Amino acid sequence: MSNDDIQMIFQWLIPVALIMTAVGFVLGKRKTEKPVLTALSLGISVFVPVVAIVYVIYLLNKPDLSHPE
């Protein structure tokens, strides 16, 4: 694998990680009590794509928190 291939991988991986971190924060706000931890764990899990996909599916299927009004 040449340096150009690695550079291209990181050029795609870093923006995807930032997007997934933002998605993780939004889902974490709606579905968990610790949105920052959810966002960080989803952003880091992008480096193992299967884990990231499974984690997003898990968060989407988790019920929303009911906030007392």
PDB file of N, CA, C and O in Angstrom, chain B, residues numbered from 101:
ATOM      1  N   MET B 101       0.851  -1.168   0.000  1.00  0.00           N
ATOM      2  CA  MET B 101       0.000   0.000   0.000  1.00  0.00           C
ATOM      3  C   MET B 101       0.902   1.238   0.000  1.00  0.00           C
ATOM      4  O   MET B 101       1.781   1.381   0.850  1.00  0.00           O
ATOM      5  N   SER B 102       0.676   2.099  -0.936  1.00  0.00           N
ATOM      6  CA  SER B 102       1.529   3.280  -1.032  1.00  0.00           C
ATOM      7  C   SER B 102       0.997   4.405  -0.149  1.00  0.00           C
ATOM      8  O   SER B 102      -0.101   4.322   0.401  1.00  0.00           O
ATOM      9  N   ASN B 103       1.790   5.440  -0.029  1.00  0.00           N
ATOM     10  CA  ASN B 103       1.397   6.580   0.791  1.00  0.00           C
ATOM     11  C   ASN B 103       0.178   7.294   0.229  1.00  0.00           C
ATOM     12  O   ASN B 103      -0.611   7.871   0.978  1.00  0.00           O
ATOM     13  N   ASP B 104       0.024   7.256  -1.101  1.00  0.00           N
ATOM     14  CA  ASP B 104      -1.131   7.896  -1.717  1.00  0.00           C
ATOM     15  C   ASP B 104      -2.424   7.195  -1.320  1.00  0.00           C
ATOM     16  O   ASP B 104      -3.440   7.852  -1.092  1.00  0.00           O
ATOM     17  N   ASP B 105      -2.397   5.869  -1.234  1.00  0.00           N
ATOM     18  CA  ASP B 105      -3.586   5.120  -0.831  1.00  0.00           C
ATOM     19  C   ASP B 105      -3.974   5.434   0.611  1.00  0.00           C
ATOM     20  O   ASP B 105      -5.153   5.628   0.908  1.00  0.00           O
ATOM     21  N   ILE B 106      -3.002   5.484   1.495  1.00  0.00           N
ATOM     22  CA  ILE B 106      -3.270   5.783   2.899  1.00  0.00           C
ATOM     23  C   ILE B 106      -3.796   7.206   3.046  1.00  0.00           C
ATOM     24  O   ILE B 106      -4.706   7.458   3.836  1.00  0.00           O
ATOM     25  N   GLN B 107      -3.231   8.119   2.296  1.00  0.00           N
ATOM     26  CA  GLN B 107      -3.683   9.501   2.364  1.00  0.00           C
ATOM     27  C   GLN B 107      -5.130   9.620   1.881  1.00  0.00           C
ATOM     28  O   GLN B 107      -5.914  10.366   2.468  1.00  0.00           O
ATOM     29  N   MET B 108      -5.489   8.899   0.826  1.00  0.00           N
ATOM     30  CA  MET B 108      -6.853   8.950   0.333  1.00  0.00           C
ATOM     31  C   MET B 108      -7.831   8.348   1.339  1.00  0.00           C
ATOM     32  O   MET B 108      -8.938   8.857   1.516  1.00  0.00           O
ATOM     33  N   ILE B 109      -7.423   7.275   1.992  1.00  0.00           N
ATOM     34  CA  ILE B 109      -8.281   6.659   3.011  1.00  0.00           C
ATOM     35  C   ILE B 109      -8.562   7.660   4.124  1.00  0.00           C
ATOM     36  O   ILE B 109      -9.708   7.798   4.552  1.00  0.00           O
ATOM     37  N   PHE B 110      -7.533   8.362   4.600  1.00  0.00           N
ATOM     38  CA  PHE B 110      -7.735   9.323   5.678  1.00  0.00           C
ATOM     39  C   PHE B 110      -8.502  10.554   5.223  1.00  0.00           C
ATOM     40  O   PHE B 110      -9.200  11.176   6.024  1.00  0.00           O
ATOM     41  N   GLN B 111      -8.385  10.920   3.940  1.00  0.00           N
ATOM     42  CA  GLN B 111      -9.165  12.044   3.429  1.00  0.00           C
ATOM     43  C   GLN B 111     -10.657  11.733   3.460  1.00  0.00           C
ATOM     44  O   GLN B 111     -11.465  12.650   3.604  1.00  0.00           O
ATOM     45  N   TRP B 112     -11.036  10.489   3.332  1.00  0.00           N
ATOM     46  CA  TRP B 112     -12.440  10.093   3.421  1.00  0.00           C
ATOM     47  C   TRP B 112     -12.846   9.753   4.845  1.00  0.00           C
ATOM     48  O   TRP B 112     -13.983  10.007   5.241  1.00  0.00           O
ATOM     49  N   LEU B 113     -11.939   9.188   5.611  1.00  0.00           N
ATOM     50  CA  LEU B 113     -12.275   8.706   6.942  1.00  0.00           C
ATOM     51  C   LEU B 113     -12.496   9.835   7.940  1.00  0.00           C
ATOM     52  O   LEU B 113     -13.406   9.745   8.764  1.00  0.00           O
ATOM     53  N   ILE B 114     -11.709  10.875   7.892  1.00  0.00           N
ATOM     54  CA  ILE B 114     -11.835  11.974   8.851  1.00  0.00           C
ATOM     55  C   ILE B 114     -13.171  12.708   8.688  1.00  0.00           C
ATOM     56  O   ILE B 114     -13.846  12.926   9.694  1.00  0.00           O
ATOM     57  N   PRO B 115     -13.589  13.100   7.486  1.00  0.00           N
ATOM     58  CA  PRO B 115     -14.907  13.748   7.371  1.00  0.00           C
ATOM     59  C   PRO B 115     -16.064  12.814   7.763  1.00  0.00           C
ATOM     60  O   PRO B 115     -17.043  13.260   8.361  1.00  0.00           O
ATOM     61  N   VAL B 116     -15.952  11.542   7.432  1.00  0.00           N
ATOM     62  CA  VAL B 116     -16.994  10.591   7.822  1.00  0.00           C
ATOM     63  C   VAL B 116     -17.043  10.469   9.339  1.00  0.00           C
ATOM     64  O   VAL B 116     -18.127  10.364   9.912  1.00  0.00           O
ATOM     65  N   ALA B 117     -15.898  10.481   9.992  1.00  0.00           N
ATOM     66  CA  ALA B 117     -15.858  10.410  11.452  1.00  0.00           C
ATOM     67  C   ALA B 117     -16.498  11.647  12.068  1.00  0.00           C
ATOM     68  O   ALA B 117     -17.203  11.536  13.071  1.00  0.00           O
ATOM     69  N   LEU B 118     -16.271  12.816  11.494  1.00  0.00           N
ATOM     70  CA  LEU B 118     -16.898  14.032  12.005  1.00  0.00           C
ATOM     71  C   LEU B 118     -18.417  14.000  11.820  1.00  0.00           C
ATOM     72  O   LEU B 118     -19.165  14.404  12.711  1.00  0.00           O
ATOM     73  N   ILE B 119     -18.858  13.525  10.676  1.00  0.00           N
ATOM     74  CA  ILE B 119     -20.302  13.420  10.427  1.00  0.00           C
ATOM     75  C   ILE B 119     -20.938  12.424  11.382  1.00  0.00           C
ATOM     76  O   ILE B 119     -21.998  12.692  11.948  1.00  0.00           O
ATOM     77  N   MET B 120     -20.298  11.283  11.564  1.00  0.00           N
ATOM     78  CA  MET B 120     -20.846  10.272  12.471  1.00  0.00           C
ATOM     79  C   MET B 120     -20.827  10.752  13.919  1.00  0.00           C
ATOM     80  O   MET B 120     -21.699  10.373  14.701  1.00  0.00           O
ATOM     81  N   THR B 121     -19.854  11.575  14.288  1.00  0.00           N
ATOM     82  CA  THR B 121     -19.831  12.151  15.625  1.00  0.00           C
ATOM     83  C   THR B 121     -21.031  13.069  15.824  1.00  0.00           C
ATOM     84  O   THR B 121     -21.668  13.044  16.877  1.00  0.00           O
ATOM     85  N   ALA B 122     -21.337  13.879  14.815  1.00  0.00           N
ATOM     86  CA  ALA B 122     -22.509  14.760  14.905  1.00  0.00           C
ATOM     87  C   ALA B 122     -23.800  13.943  14.970  1.00  0.00           C
ATOM     88  O   ALA B 122     -24.696  14.253  15.755  1.00  0.00           O
ATOM     89  N   VAL B 123     -23.890  12.907  14.148  1.00  0.00           N
ATOM     90  CA  VAL B 123     -25.072  12.027  14.181  1.00  0.00           C
ATOM     91  C   VAL B 123     -25.175  11.348  15.539  1.00  0.00           C
ATOM     92  O   VAL B 123     -26.268  11.217  16.090  1.00  0.00           O
ATOM     93  N   GLY B 124     -24.048  10.918  16.076  1.00  0.00           N
ATOM     94  CA  GLY B 124     -24.032  10.285  17.388  1.00  0.00           C
ATOM     95  C   GLY B 124     -24.491  11.223  18.489  1.00  0.00           C
ATOM     96  O   GLY B 124     -25.164  10.802  19.430  1.00  0.00           O
ATOM     97  N   PHE B 125     -24.127  12.498  18.375  1.00  0.00           N
ATOM     98  CA  PHE B 125     -24.554  13.469  19.385  1.00  0.00           C
ATOM     99  C   PHE B 125     -26.061  13.688  19.327  1.00  0.00           C
ATOM    100  O   PHE B 125     -26.727  13.739  20.361  1.00  0.00           O
ATOM    101  N   VAL B 126     -26.594  13.817  18.116  1.00  0.00           N
ATOM    102  CA  VAL B 126     -28.040  14.021  17.972  1.00  0.00           C
ATOM    103  C   VAL B 126     -28.803  12.798  18.473  1.00  0.00           C
ATOM    104  O   VAL B 126     -29.772  12.933  19.220  1.00  0.00           O
ATOM    105  N   LEU B 127     -28.372  11.608  18.066  1.00  0.00           N
ATOM    106  CA  LEU B 127     -29.038  10.397  18.538  1.00  0.00           C
ATOM    107  C   LEU B 127     -28.839  10.210  20.042  1.00  0.00           C
ATOM    108  O   LEU B 127     -29.744   9.756  20.741  1.00  0.00           O
ATOM    109  N   GLY B 128     -27.662  10.559  20.529  1.00  0.00           N
ATOM    110  CA  GLY B 128     -27.391  10.435  21.957  1.00  0.00           C
ATOM    111  C   GLY B 128     -28.250  11.369  22.787  1.00  0.00           C
ATOM    112  O   GLY B 128     -28.662  11.019  23.892  1.00  0.00           O
ATOM    113  N   LYS B 129     -28.520  12.546  22.264  1.00  0.00           N
ATOM    114  CA  LYS B 129     -29.381  13.494  22.964  1.00  0.00           C
ATOM    115  C   LYS B 129     -30.810  12.972  23.072  1.00  0.00           C
ATOM    116  O   LYS B 129     -31.475  13.163  24.090  1.00  0.00           O
ATOM    117  N   ARG B 130     -31.270  12.321  22.027  1.00  0.00           N
ATOM    118  CA  ARG B 130     -32.642  11.810  22.003  1.00  0.00           C
ATOM    119  C   ARG B 130     -32.795  10.488  22.732  1.00  0.00           C
ATOM    120  O   ARG B 130     -33.858  10.216  23.291  1.00  0.00           O
ATOM    121  N   LYS B 131     -31.765   9.665  22.739  1.00  0.00           N
ATOM    122  CA  LYS B 131     -31.951   8.294  23.169  1.00  0.00           C
ATOM    123  C   LYS B 131     -31.143   7.884  24.399  1.00  0.00           C
ATOM    124  O   LYS B 131     -31.398   6.821  24.964  1.00  0.00           O
ATOM    125  N   THR B 132     -30.177   8.698  24.829  1.00  0.00           N
ATOM    126  CA  THR B 132     -29.381   8.348  26.008  1.00  0.00           C
ATOM    127  C   THR B 132     -29.284   9.561  26.926  1.00  0.00           C
ATOM    128  O   THR B 132     -29.725  10.657  26.579  1.00  0.00           O
ATOM    129  N   GLU B 133     -28.712   9.352  28.082  1.00  0.00           N
ATOM    130  CA  GLU B 133     -28.512  10.460  29.015  1.00  0.00           C
ATOM    131  C   GLU B 133     -27.100  11.036  28.917  1.00  0.00           C
ATOM    132  O   GLU B 133     -26.791  12.020  29.590  1.00  0.00           O
ATOM    133  N   LYS B 134     -26.246  10.446  28.097  1.00  0.00           N
ATOM    134  CA  LYS B 134     -24.866  10.909  27.931  1.00  0.00           C
ATOM    135  C   LYS B 134     -24.561  11.100  26.443  1.00  0.00           C
ATOM    136  O   LYS B 134     -23.905  10.254  25.835  1.00  0.00           O
ATOM    137  N   PRO B 135     -25.033  12.208  25.850  1.00  0.00           N
ATOM    138  CA  PRO B 135     -24.834  12.390  24.405  1.00  0.00           C
ATOM    139  C   PRO B 135     -23.375  12.570  23.995  1.00  0.00           C
ATOM    140  O   PRO B 135     -22.995  12.156  22.900  1.00  0.00           O
ATOM    141  N   VAL B 136     -22.555  13.173  24.843  1.00  0.00           N
ATOM    142  CA  VAL B 136     -21.147  13.384  24.478  1.00  0.00           C
ATOM    143  C   VAL B 136     -20.419  12.048  24.392  1.00  0.00           C
ATOM    144  O   VAL B 136     -19.644  11.818  23.464  1.00  0.00           O
ATOM    145  N   LEU B 137     -20.664  11.177  25.348  1.00  0.00           N
ATOM    146  CA  LEU B 137     -20.044   9.852  25.328  1.00  0.00           C
ATOM    147  C   LEU B 137     -20.513   9.046  24.118  1.00  0.00           C
ATOM    148  O   LEU B 137     -19.723   8.334  23.497  1.00  0.00           O
ATOM    149  N   THR B 138     -21.783   9.157  23.789  1.00  0.00           N
ATOM    150  CA  THR B 138     -22.320   8.472  22.607  1.00  0.00           C
ATOM    151  C   THR B 138     -21.671   9.005  21.338  1.00  0.00           C
ATOM    152  O   THR B 138     -21.311   8.230  20.452  1.00  0.00           O
ATOM    153  N   ALA B 139     -21.521  10.318  21.245  1.00  0.00           N
ATOM    154  CA  ALA B 139     -20.909  10.922  20.063  1.00  0.00           C
ATOM    155  C   ALA B 139     -19.449  10.499  19.918  1.00  0.00           C
ATOM    156  O   ALA B 139     -19.004  10.161  18.821  1.00  0.00           O
ATOM    157  N   LEU B 140     -18.711  10.519  21.017  1.00  0.00           N
ATOM    158  CA  LEU B 140     -17.303  10.114  20.948  1.00  0.00           C
ATOM    159  C   LEU B 140     -17.159   8.643  20.574  1.00  0.00           C
ATOM    160  O   LEU B 140     -16.310   8.292  19.754  1.00  0.00           O
ATOM    161  N   SER B 141     -17.971   7.794  21.160  1.00  0.00           N
ATOM    162  CA  SER B 141     -17.848   6.370  20.855  1.00  0.00           C
ATOM    163  C   SER B 141     -18.240   6.078  19.410  1.00  0.00           C
ATOM    164  O   SER B 141     -17.637   5.213  18.776  1.00  0.00           O
ATOM    165  N   LEU B 142     -19.233   6.778  18.881  1.00  0.00           N
ATOM    166  CA  LEU B 142     -19.606   6.561  17.482  1.00  0.00           C
ATOM    167  C   LEU B 142     -18.550   7.139  16.549  1.00  0.00           C
ATOM    168  O   LEU B 142     -18.260   6.548  15.508  1.00  0.00           O
ATOM    169  N   GLY B 143     -17.975   8.274  16.900  1.00  0.00           N
ATOM    170  CA  GLY B 143     -16.916   8.853  16.074  1.00  0.00           C
ATOM    171  C   GLY B 143     -15.684   7.970  16.011  1.00  0.00           C
ATOM    172  O   GLY B 143     -15.056   7.849  14.959  1.00  0.00           O
ATOM    173  N   ILE B 144     -15.336   7.354  17.128  1.00  0.00           N
ATOM    174  CA  ILE B 144     -14.173   6.462  17.160  1.00  0.00           C
ATOM    175  C   ILE B 144     -14.477   5.140  16.455  1.00  0.00           C
ATOM    176  O   ILE B 144     -13.594   4.548  15.834  1.00  0.00           O
ATOM    177  N   SER B 145     -15.717   4.682  16.552  1.00  0.00           N
ATOM    178  CA  SER B 145     -16.072   3.392  15.948  1.00  0.00           C
ATOM    179  C   SER B 145     -16.055   3.436  14.415  1.00  0.00           C
ATOM    180  O   SER B 145     -16.134   2.389  13.773  1.00  0.00           O
ATOM    181  N   VAL B 146     -15.954   4.612  13.831  1.00  0.00           N
ATOM    182  CA  VAL B 146     -15.892   4.726  12.366  1.00  0.00           C
ATOM    183  C   VAL B 146     -14.656   4.018  11.816  1.00  0.00           C
ATOM    184  O   VAL B 146     -14.654   3.578  10.666  1.00  0.00           O
ATOM    185  N   PHE B 147     -13.613   3.906  12.622  1.00  0.00           N
ATOM    186  CA  PHE B 147     -12.393   3.254  12.160  1.00  0.00           C
ATOM    187  C   PHE B 147     -12.581   1.747  11.987  1.00  0.00           C
ATOM    188  O   PHE B 147     -11.749   1.087  11.364  1.00  0.00           O
ATOM    189  N   VAL B 148     -13.668   1.201  12.534  1.00  0.00           N
ATOM    190  CA  VAL B 148     -14.072  -0.192  12.291  1.00  0.00           C
ATOM    191  C   VAL B 148     -15.512  -0.103  11.772  1.00  0.00           C
ATOM    192  O   VAL B 148     -16.454  -0.114  12.565  1.00  0.00           O
ATOM    193  N   PRO B 149     -15.688  -0.015  10.451  1.00  0.00           N
ATOM    194  CA  PRO B 149     -17.002   0.303   9.878  1.00  0.00           C
ATOM    195  C   PRO B 149     -18.144  -0.619  10.306  1.00  0.00           C
ATOM    196  O   PRO B 149     -19.271  -0.154  10.470  1.00  0.00           O
ATOM    197  N   VAL B 150     -17.885  -1.891  10.488  1.00  0.00           N
ATOM    198  CA  VAL B 150     -18.955  -2.809  10.885  1.00  0.00           C
ATOM    199  C   VAL B 150     -19.490  -2.425  12.261  1.00  0.00           C
ATOM    200  O   VAL B 150     -20.698  -2.453  12.492  1.00  0.00           O
ATOM    201  N   VAL B 151     -18.598  -2.070  13.164  1.00  0.00           N
ATOM    202  CA  VAL B 151     -19.009  -1.663  14.506  1.00  0.00           C
ATOM    203  C   VAL B 151     -19.835  -0.383  14.441  1.00  0.00           C
ATOM    204  O   VAL B 151     -20.841  -0.261  15.141  1.00  0.00           O
ATOM    205  N   ALA B 152     -19.428   0.563  13.617  1.00  0.00           N
ATOM    206  CA  ALA B 152     -20.158   1.825  13.483  1.00  0.00           C
ATOM    207  C   ALA B 152     -21.569   1.585  12.948  1.00  0.00           C
ATOM    208  O   ALA B 152     -22.527   2.180  13.441  1.00  0.00           O
ATOM    209  N   ILE B 153     -21.700   0.732  11.959  1.00  0.00           N
ATOM    210  CA  ILE B 153     -23.019   0.452  11.386  1.00  0.00           C
ATOM    211  C   ILE B 153     -23.920  -0.221  12.412  1.00  0.00           C
ATOM    212  O   ILE B 153     -25.085   0.150  12.553  1.00  0.00           O
ATOM    213  N   VAL B 154     -23.390  -1.207  13.126  1.00  0.00           N
ATOM    214  CA  VAL B 154     -24.180  -1.895  14.145  1.00  0.00           C
ATOM    215  C   VAL B 154     -24.580  -0.926  15.251  1.00  0.00           C
ATOM    216  O   VAL B 154     -25.706  -0.989  15.743  1.00  0.00           O
ATOM    217  N   TYR B 155     -23.678  -0.028  15.652  1.00  0.00           N
ATOM    218  CA  TYR B 155     -23.969   0.933  16.712  1.00  0.00           C
ATOM    219  C   TYR B 155     -25.059   1.917  16.294  1.00  0.00           C
ATOM    220  O   TYR B 155     -25.936   2.241  17.095  1.00  0.00           O
ATOM    221  N   VAL B 156     -25.017   2.392  15.057  1.00  0.00           N
ATOM    222  CA  VAL B 156     -26.063   3.297  14.559  1.00  0.00           C
ATOM    223  C   VAL B 156     -27.404   2.576  14.506  1.00  0.00           C
ATOM    224  O   VAL B 156     -28.425   3.149  14.886  1.00  0.00           O
ATOM    225  N   ILE B 157     -27.418   1.335  14.044  1.00  0.00           N
ATOM    226  CA  ILE B 157     -28.667   0.568  14.002  1.00  0.00           C
ATOM    227  C   ILE B 157     -29.207   0.379  15.407  1.00  0.00           C
ATOM    228  O   ILE B 157     -30.412   0.497  15.631  1.00  0.00           O
ATOM    229  N   TYR B 158     -28.323   0.086  16.362  1.00  0.00           N
ATOM    230  CA  TYR B 158     -28.754  -0.061  17.760  1.00  0.00           C
ATOM    231  C   TYR B 158     -29.373   1.238  18.283  1.00  0.00           C
ATOM    232  O   TYR B 158     -30.431   1.213  18.912  1.00  0.00           O
ATOM    233  N   LEU B 159     -28.716   2.371  18.023  1.00  0.00           N
ATOM    234  CA  LEU B 159     -29.244   3.646  18.506  1.00  0.00           C
ATOM    235  C   LEU B 159     -30.573   4.003  17.844  1.00  0.00           C
ATOM    236  O   LEU B 159     -31.464   4.555  18.490  1.00  0.00           O
ATOM    237  N   LEU B 160     -30.702   3.691  16.573  1.00  0.00           N
ATOM    238  CA  LEU B 160     -31.962   3.998  15.885  1.00  0.00           C
ATOM    239  C   LEU B 160     -33.120   3.164  16.422  1.00  0.00           C
ATOM    240  O   LEU B 160     -34.261   3.627  16.446  1.00  0.00           O
ATOM    241  N   ASN B 161     -32.838   1.952  16.848  1.00  0.00           N
ATOM    242  CA  ASN B 161     -33.894   1.075  17.356  1.00  0.00           C
ATOM    243  C   ASN B 161     -34.179   1.264  18.839  1.00  0.00           C
ATOM    244  O   ASN B 161     -35.180   0.754  19.345  1.00  0.00           O
ATOM    245  N   LYS B 162     -33.322   1.983  19.537  1.00  0.00           N
ATOM    246  CA  LYS B 162     -33.520   2.228  20.961  1.00  0.00           C
ATOM    247  C   LYS B 162     -34.659   3.244  21.139  1.00  0.00           C
ATOM    248  O   LYS B 162     -34.758   4.204  20.375  1.00  0.00           O
ATOM    249  N   PRO B 163     -35.511   3.032  22.139  1.00  0.00           N
ATOM    250  CA  PRO B 163     -36.622   3.994  22.322  1.00  0.00           C
ATOM    251  C   PRO B 163     -36.116   5.363  22.800  1.00  0.00           C
ATOM    252  O   PRO B 163     -35.087   5.463  23.467  1.00  0.00           O
ATOM    253  N   ASP B 164     -36.854   6.396  22.445  1.00  0.00           N
ATOM    254  CA  ASP B 164     -36.520   7.751  22.889  1.00  0.00           C
ATOM    255  C   ASP B 164     -36.716   7.887  24.394  1.00  0.00           C
ATOM    256  O   ASP B 164     -37.556   7.210  24.987  1.00  0.00           O
ATOM    257  N   LEU B 165     -35.934   8.767  24.996  1.00  0.00           N
ATOM    258  CA  LEU B 165     -36.118   9.066  26.413  1.00  0.00           C
ATOM    259  C   LEU B 165     -37.353   9.944  26.572  1.00  0.00           C
ATOM    260  O   LEU B 165     -37.633  10.807  25.740  1.00  0.00           O
ATOM    261  N   SER B 166     -38.069   9.713  27.633  1.00  0.00           N
ATOM    262  CA  SER B 166     -39.203  10.597  27.919  1.00  0.00           C
ATOM    263  C   SER B 166     -38.721  11.652  28.906  1.00  0.00           C
ATOM    264  O   SER B 166     -38.351  11.335  30.036  1.00  0.00           O
ATOM    265  N   HIS B 167     -38.729  12.899  28.475  1.00  0.00           N
ATOM    266  CA  HIS B 167     -38.266  13.990  29.315  1.00  0.00           C
ATOM    267  C   HIS B 167     -39.448  14.535  30.127  1.00  0.00           C
ATOM    268  O   HIS B 167     -40.477  14.887  29.549  1.00  0.00           O
ATOM    269  N   PRO B 168     -39.318  14.610  31.439  1.00  0.00           N
ATOM    270  CA  PRO B 168     -40.411  15.164  32.241  1.00  0.00           C
ATOM    271  C   PRO B 168     -40.576  16.652  31.967  1.00  0.00           C
ATOM    272  O   PRO B 168     -39.594  17.386  31.855  1.00  0.00           O
ATOM    273  N   GLU B 169     -41.801  17.080  31.862  1.00  0.00           N
ATOM    274  CA  GLU B 169     -42.070  18.499  31.564  1.00  0.00           C
ATOM    275  C   GLU B 169     -42.585  19.233  32.751  1.00  0.00           C
ATOM    276  O   GLU B 169     -42.858  20.431  32.666  1.00  0.00           O
TER     277      GLU B 169
END
